[in-house]
Amino acid sequence: MTTAENSLPWSATFIKGTENFFEFPLNVRLTIFVIPVGFLFIVLGIVSSSWSESDSSRLGLWDHCSTLASYECCDSIINFLGKDTPGWIKTTSAFQIMSMFAAIGCGVAVITTMCVSKYKDNIKINKLVWMSYLITAFLLMISISVYGGTYHKEDWLKDHRLSGSFACATIAFFLYLCGGLAIIIMSFQGENKVEVVYIPKNEEPRPNSSLPSHYLWLAKRPIETPKYWTKFDNSKRIDEWISQNPSSLVHLVPASTRELSAIDKLVQMTWKEDLVGVGRDARGIDPLVYKKLQVIKVERVENAPLFEKYAENRAKLFRKVGRGVPFNKLEQTDNARRGRIITTSEDVLLRDVYPAVNEYYLFHGTPVEIVDAIVTQGLDARLNKRGMFGPAVYAAESSTKSDSYAGLVIPEPFTACYRS
């Protein structure tokens, strides 16, 4: 049975965007705070009236103010001079305003790049971030250069000195300049980071992933661990890991923030309150009187020997597809009536998963006392002789269905998400 895809609410979109943001290194995230701080200084420079001042007056971009104790007032520059505003002040104002809009664009570029998963790995979009920083800095540089290099040439400003508003614009300039340069340096370091990945000798070129030959190529490759594994990473073949670590081949690794969020979302999306306690497999659940599940912790099982067996059997399916024997999609089978399978709808759950061989994540509920055996030995159909359809490994796309098998004591139920 498949489950219809639900629309993602705005709050979930915000949470996902926040998680994407926090996936970036701390130094990158700290650099981003240049935007609101710099924007504040730009606005202060525009609205305040103290670009230059003397003992008796001060000048902003829009008005001239007398600061004498006997006469305090502000008037527009046009009224004060009795003629049009000087061109250098207009130029300063124009570039200050343009820098403000550039700073807004800078914020949009950052949100697009760092908070939207399909853009955050796009090199061209990433370049847009540091370019928007430097464009903002360039506009500010023109603004402060024009004002700082011209004001003292005016007879009516000879006793003036640069003041607070000019300082605000200057601070904003250095913030955006340093922020842009920092992102360029960090991007360069990231692009040139040496990553150790096992590459088989004399390996055939990788065919186009849309061609059957791609799956024959996958079937021939030495078995590697998934790219997202951290204890047994793919810097070595899996048989090398097994031979070098015979006494420590199983590890529980805390899930990343994105993985935890994706699993939690999957649990909630496939949870049906009206089906709790319904059916033969849910017998005994009614007294619990609960209608929701809360995901508290997610751990990834990194079991090298088990994954090796799994990958060997998956390679047999790759060979079938590679020989032109495609599998029918699960959502197109006769009894599937609720749309496409959604357990891999999140990018983080689609890594190293191949829907062409109907490989998806499924839930499996089990009492907590069985968990250790599953983690070390894997799922075993021989241990479940009382299943509804006989001895088998039971899994479901619905978290409600798997929860029915997770035990009857509130602190103990355990539901796992497996590739199948």
C-alpha positions as CSV (number, residue, x, y, z in Angstrom):
1,M,0.0,0.0,0.0
2,T,1.3,3.5,-0.8
3,T,0.4,6.7,0.9
4,A,-0.7,9.9,-0.8
5,E,1.8,12.8,-0.6
6,N,0.8,15.6,1.7
7,S,1.5,19.3,0.9
8,L,4.3,20.7,3.0
9,P,3.0,23.4,5.4
10,W,4.7,26.8,5.6
11,S,6.0,26.0,9.1
12,A,7.6,22.8,7.9
13,T,9.2,24.7,5.0
14,F,10.6,27.2,7.5
15,I,12.0,24.4,9.7
16,K,13.6,22.7,6.7
17,G,15.2,26.0,5.6
18,T,16.6,26.5,9.1
19,E,18.1,23.0,9.1
20,N,19.7,23.6,5.7
21,F,21.2,26.8,7.1
22,F,22.7,25.1,10.1
23,E,24.3,22.5,7.9
24,F,26.8,25.1,6.8
25,P,30.0,25.5,8.8
26,L,29.9,27.9,11.8
27,N,32.3,30.3,10.1
28,V,30.1,30.6,7.1
29,R,27.0,31.2,9.3
30,L,28.7,33.9,11.3
31,T,29.7,35.7,8.1
32,I,26.0,35.9,7.2
33,F,25.3,38.1,10.2
34,V,27.1,40.8,8.3
35,I,23.9,41.4,6.3
36,P,21.5,42.6,9.0
37,V,24.3,44.5,10.9
38,G,25.6,46.1,7.7
39,F,22.1,46.9,6.5
40,L,21.4,48.7,9.9
41,F,24.5,50.9,9.4
42,I,23.4,51.7,5.8
43,V,20.0,52.8,6.9
44,L,21.4,54.9,9.8
45,G,23.7,56.6,7.3
46,I,20.7,57.4,5.1
47,V,18.3,58.7,7.7
48,S,20.6,60.5,10.1
49,S,21.7,64.1,9.6
50,S,25.4,64.0,10.6
51,W,27.6,63.2,7.7
52,S,29.8,66.2,8.6
53,E,29.6,68.7,11.4
54,S,31.1,71.8,12.9
55,D,30.6,73.6,16.3
56,S,27.6,75.3,14.9
57,S,26.0,73.0,12.3
58,R,25.8,69.5,10.9
59,L,24.9,68.2,7.4
60,G,23.1,65.1,6.3
61,L,22.1,63.9,2.9
62,W,18.8,65.6,3.0
63,D,19.0,68.5,5.4
64,H,21.3,71.1,7.1
65,C,20.9,71.7,10.9
66,S,22.0,74.5,13.0
67,T,23.2,73.4,16.4
68,L,23.7,76.8,18.1
69,A,22.3,77.0,21.6
70,S,20.5,80.2,20.6
71,Y,19.1,78.8,17.3
72,E,18.5,75.1,16.8
73,C,16.6,74.1,13.6
74,C,16.9,71.9,10.5
75,D,16.0,72.8,7.0
76,S,16.3,71.1,3.6
77,I,19.6,71.7,1.8
78,I,17.7,73.4,-1.0
79,N,16.1,75.9,1.3
80,F,19.3,76.5,3.3
81,L,21.4,77.2,0.2
82,G,18.7,78.9,-1.8
83,K,19.6,76.7,-4.8
84,D,19.5,73.1,-6.0
85,T,21.3,70.4,-3.9
86,P,24.9,70.1,-5.0
87,G,25.6,67.2,-7.4
88,W,28.1,65.5,-5.1
89,I,25.5,65.2,-2.3
90,K,22.9,63.8,-4.8
91,T,25.6,61.3,-5.9
92,T,26.3,60.3,-2.4
93,S,22.6,59.9,-1.7
94,A,22.0,57.8,-4.8
95,F,24.8,55.4,-4.1
96,Q,23.7,55.0,-0.5
97,I,20.2,54.1,-1.6
98,M,21.5,51.7,-4.2
99,S,23.7,50.1,-1.6
100,M,20.6,49.6,0.6
101,F,18.8,47.7,-2.2
102,A,21.9,45.8,-2.9
103,A,22.1,44.7,0.7
104,I,18.4,43.5,0.4
105,G,19.4,41.5,-2.7
106,C,22.3,40.1,-0.7
107,G,19.9,38.8,1.9
108,V,17.7,37.3,-0.7
109,A,20.8,35.6,-2.3
110,V,21.8,34.1,1.1
111,I,18.3,32.8,1.9
112,T,18.1,31.3,-1.6
113,T,21.5,29.7,-1.3
114,M,21.6,28.6,2.3
115,C,18.0,27.8,3.2
116,V,16.6,26.1,0.0
117,S,18.0,22.6,-0.4
118,K,17.9,22.4,-4.2
119,Y,20.1,25.6,-4.5
120,K,22.6,25.2,-1.7
121,D,24.9,23.0,-3.7
122,N,24.7,25.1,-6.8
123,I,28.1,26.7,-7.5
124,K,26.6,29.5,-9.6
125,I,24.1,30.5,-6.9
126,N,26.8,30.4,-4.3
127,K,28.9,32.8,-6.3
128,L,25.8,35.1,-6.2
129,V,26.3,35.5,-2.5
130,W,29.8,36.8,-2.4
131,M,29.2,38.9,-5.5
132,S,26.2,40.6,-3.9
133,Y,28.4,41.3,-0.8
134,L,31.1,42.9,-3.0
135,I,28.6,44.9,-5.1
136,T,27.1,46.4,-1.9
137,A,30.6,47.2,-0.7
138,F,31.5,48.8,-4.1
139,L,28.4,51.1,-4.0
140,L,29.2,52.1,-0.4
141,M,32.8,52.8,-1.4
142,I,31.7,55.2,-4.1
143,S,29.3,56.9,-1.7
144,I,31.8,57.6,1.1
145,S,34.6,58.4,-1.5
146,V,32.4,61.1,-3.1
147,Y,31.4,62.7,0.1
148,G,34.7,62.4,1.9
149,G,36.6,63.7,-1.1
150,T,34.4,66.7,-1.8
151,Y,32.7,68.2,1.2
152,H,35.8,70.1,2.4
153,K,36.1,71.9,-1.0
154,E,32.8,73.7,-0.4
155,D,33.2,77.2,1.1
156,W,30.1,76.8,3.3
157,L,31.6,73.5,4.8
158,K,35.2,74.5,5.3
159,D,34.9,74.3,9.1
160,H,33.1,70.9,8.9
161,R,34.6,67.5,9.8
162,L,33.4,64.0,9.0
163,S,30.9,62.7,11.6
164,G,28.6,59.8,12.7
165,S,26.6,59.2,9.6
166,F,29.7,59.0,7.5
167,A,31.2,56.6,10.0
168,C,28.0,54.4,9.7
169,A,28.4,54.2,6.0
170,T,32.2,53.4,6.3
171,I,31.5,50.6,8.9
172,A,28.9,49.1,6.5
173,F,31.5,49.2,3.7
174,F,34.1,47.3,5.6
175,L,31.5,44.8,6.9
176,Y,30.4,43.9,3.4
177,L,33.9,44.0,2.0
178,C,35.3,41.7,4.6
179,G,32.2,39.4,4.5
180,G,32.5,39.0,0.7
181,L,36.2,38.3,0.9
182,A,35.7,35.8,3.7
183,I,33.0,33.9,1.7
184,I,35.3,33.9,-1.3
185,I,38.2,32.4,0.7
186,M,35.9,29.8,2.4
187,S,34.4,28.9,-1.0
188,F,37.8,28.4,-2.5
189,Q,38.9,26.3,0.4
190,G,35.7,24.2,0.1
191,E,36.2,23.7,-3.7
192,N,39.8,22.7,-3.2
193,K,39.3,20.4,-0.2
194,V,40.9,17.0,-0.7
195,E,38.4,14.3,-0.2
196,V,39.7,10.7,0.1
197,V,37.4,8.4,-1.8
198,Y,38.1,4.9,-2.9
199,I,38.3,4.6,-6.7
200,P,38.8,1.2,-8.2
201,K,41.7,0.8,-10.6
202,N,40.9,0.5,-14.3
203,E,37.3,1.3,-13.7
204,E,35.1,1.7,-16.7
205,P,33.7,5.1,-17.4
206,R,30.4,5.7,-15.7
207,P,27.5,5.4,-18.2
208,N,24.6,7.9,-18.3
209,S,22.3,7.1,-15.3
210,S,19.3,6.9,-17.5
211,L,20.7,4.0,-19.5
212,P,20.4,0.3,-18.6
213,S,24.2,0.0,-18.9
214,H,24.5,2.2,-15.9
215,Y,23.1,-0.5,-13.7
216,L,25.4,-3.1,-15.2
217,W,28.2,-0.8,-14.3
218,L,26.9,-0.5,-10.7
219,A,26.6,-4.3,-10.4
220,K,30.3,-4.7,-11.4
221,R,31.7,-2.2,-9.0
222,P,33.3,-3.3,-5.8
223,I,30.9,-2.8,-2.9
224,E,31.2,0.4,-1.0
225,T,29.5,1.7,2.1
226,P,26.9,4.5,1.6
227,K,28.4,7.9,1.1
228,Y,26.7,9.3,4.2
229,W,28.1,6.7,6.6
230,T,30.7,8.3,8.9
231,K,32.2,5.4,10.9
232,F,32.8,3.1,7.8
233,D,33.1,5.8,5.2
234,N,33.7,5.0,1.5
235,S,37.5,5.7,1.6
236,K,37.9,2.0,1.5
237,R,36.0,-1.0,0.0
238,I,33.6,-2.6,2.4
239,D,35.6,-5.9,2.5
240,E,38.7,-3.9,3.6
241,W,36.7,-2.4,6.5
242,I,35.5,-5.8,7.5
243,S,39.0,-7.4,7.4
244,Q,40.6,-4.5,9.3
245,N,37.9,-4.3,12.0
246,P,36.8,-7.9,12.7
247,S,35.9,-7.1,16.4
248,S,34.0,-3.8,15.8
249,L,31.8,-3.9,12.8
250,V,28.5,-2.5,14.1
251,H,28.0,1.1,15.2
252,L,25.0,3.2,16.1
253,V,25.6,6.7,14.8
254,P,23.4,9.7,15.8
255,A,21.4,11.0,12.8
256,S,22.1,14.5,11.5
257,T,19.6,17.3,12.0
258,R,18.3,16.9,8.5
259,E,18.0,13.1,8.8
260,L,16.2,13.5,12.1
261,S,13.8,16.0,10.6
262,A,13.2,13.9,7.5
263,I,12.3,10.8,9.6
264,D,10.1,12.8,11.9
265,K,8.3,14.3,8.9
266,L,7.9,10.9,7.4
267,V,6.4,9.5,10.6
268,Q,3.9,12.3,10.9
269,M,3.0,12.3,7.2
270,T,2.2,8.6,7.2
271,W,0.5,8.6,10.6
272,K,-3.3,8.0,10.6
273,E,-4.9,8.7,14.0
274,D,-8.2,7.0,13.0
275,L,-6.3,3.7,12.3
276,V,-4.6,3.4,15.8
277,G,-5.8,0.2,17.4
278,V,-7.7,-0.9,14.3
279,G,-7.2,-4.4,12.8
280,R,-6.0,-7.8,14.0
281,D,-2.3,-6.7,14.1
282,A,-3.3,-3.8,16.4
283,R,-4.9,-6.1,19.0
284,G,-4.3,-4.9,22.6
285,I,-3.4,-1.3,21.6
286,D,-6.8,0.2,22.4
287,P,-6.2,0.6,26.2
288,L,-3.2,2.8,25.6
289,V,-5.4,5.6,24.4
290,Y,-2.8,7.5,22.4
291,K,-3.3,9.1,19.0
292,K,0.2,10.5,18.1
293,L,3.8,9.6,18.0
294,Q,6.7,11.7,19.0
295,V,10.2,11.1,17.4
296,I,12.7,11.6,20.2
297,K,15.9,10.1,18.7
298,V,17.1,8.7,15.4
299,E,20.2,6.6,15.1
300,R,21.7,5.1,11.9
301,V,22.9,1.5,12.1
302,E,26.3,1.1,10.4
303,N,26.7,-2.7,10.1
304,A,29.3,-3.4,7.5
305,P,28.8,-7.2,7.1
306,L,25.0,-6.8,6.9
307,F,25.3,-4.1,4.3
308,E,27.7,-6.2,2.3
309,K,25.1,-8.9,2.0
310,Y,22.4,-6.4,1.2
311,A,24.5,-4.8,-1.5
312,E,25.3,-8.2,-3.0
313,N,21.6,-9.0,-3.4
314,R,20.9,-5.5,-4.7
315,A,23.6,-6.0,-7.4
316,K,21.6,-9.0,-8.7
317,L,18.7,-6.6,-9.3
318,F,21.0,-4.1,-10.9
319,R,22.0,-6.8,-13.4
320,K,18.4,-7.5,-14.3
321,V,17.7,-3.9,-15.0
322,G,21.0,-3.6,-16.9
323,R,19.9,-6.5,-19.2
324,G,16.7,-4.8,-20.1
325,V,14.3,-6.3,-17.5
326,P,12.8,-3.3,-15.8
327,F,10.8,-3.6,-12.6
328,N,7.2,-2.4,-12.4
329,K,7.0,0.7,-10.2
330,L,5.3,-0.2,-6.9
331,E,2.8,2.7,-7.2
332,Q,1.7,1.2,-10.6
333,T,0.9,-2.3,-9.2
334,D,-2.8,-3.4,-9.1
335,N,-3.4,-2.8,-5.4
336,A,-1.7,0.6,-5.1
337,R,-4.3,3.3,-5.1
338,R,-2.9,6.2,-3.1
339,G,-0.2,7.8,-5.3
340,R,3.6,7.6,-5.4
341,I,5.7,6.3,-2.6
342,I,6.9,9.2,-0.4
343,T,9.4,7.6,1.9
344,T,12.2,8.9,-0.3
345,S,10.6,12.2,-1.1
346,E,13.2,14.1,1.0
347,D,16.6,14.5,-0.7
348,V,18.4,13.3,2.5
349,L,16.5,9.9,2.2
350,L,17.3,9.5,-1.5
351,R,21.0,9.3,-1.1
352,D,22.4,5.9,-2.4
353,V,18.9,4.7,-3.0
354,Y,17.8,3.3,-6.4
355,P,14.1,3.5,-7.1
356,A,14.7,1.7,-10.5
357,V,15.0,-1.6,-8.5
358,N,12.2,-0.5,-6.2
359,E,14.5,0.4,-3.3
360,Y,12.8,2.5,-0.7
361,Y,12.7,3.0,3.0
362,L,10.0,1.2,5.0
363,F,9.0,1.2,8.7
364,H,9.4,-1.9,10.9
365,G,7.9,-2.0,14.4
366,T,9.3,-4.3,17.0
367,P,9.5,-4.5,20.8
368,V,12.5,-3.0,22.3
369,E,14.0,-6.3,23.5
370,I,14.4,-7.4,19.9
371,V,16.2,-4.3,18.8
372,D,19.8,-5.4,19.6
373,A,19.3,-8.7,17.7
374,I,18.1,-6.8,14.6
375,V,21.0,-4.3,14.9
376,T,23.7,-7.0,15.0
377,Q,22.1,-9.8,13.0
378,G,19.5,-8.1,10.7
379,L,15.9,-9.0,10.1
380,D,15.1,-12.7,10.1
381,A,11.8,-14.1,8.8
382,R,12.3,-17.3,10.9
383,L,11.8,-15.4,14.1
384,N,8.3,-14.2,13.2
385,K,6.1,-17.2,13.0
386,R,2.9,-15.6,14.1
387,G,2.6,-12.9,11.4
388,M,-0.7,-12.3,9.8
389,F,0.5,-13.9,6.5
390,G,2.9,-16.4,8.1
391,P,6.7,-16.2,8.7
392,A,8.1,-13.2,7.0
393,V,9.8,-9.8,7.5
394,Y,6.9,-7.3,7.8
395,A,7.5,-3.7,6.8
396,A,5.2,-0.8,5.8
397,E,5.2,2.6,4.4
398,S,2.7,3.7,7.1
399,S,4.1,4.5,10.5
400,T,0.7,3.6,12.0
401,K,0.8,0.1,10.6
402,S,4.4,-0.6,11.9
403,D,3.5,0.9,15.3
404,S,1.0,-1.8,15.7
405,Y,3.9,-4.3,16.1
406,A,6.1,-2.1,18.4
407,G,4.8,-3.5,21.7
408,L,2.3,-2.4,24.3
409,V,4.3,-0.7,26.9
410,I,4.6,3.1,26.3
411,P,8.3,3.6,27.1
412,E,9.4,0.6,25.0
413,P,7.9,0.6,21.5
414,F,10.5,0.9,18.8
415,T,10.0,1.6,15.1
416,A,12.9,1.4,12.6
417,C,13.2,2.6,9.1
418,Y,14.9,0.2,6.7
419,R,15.8,0.1,3.1
420,S,14.0,-2.5,1.2
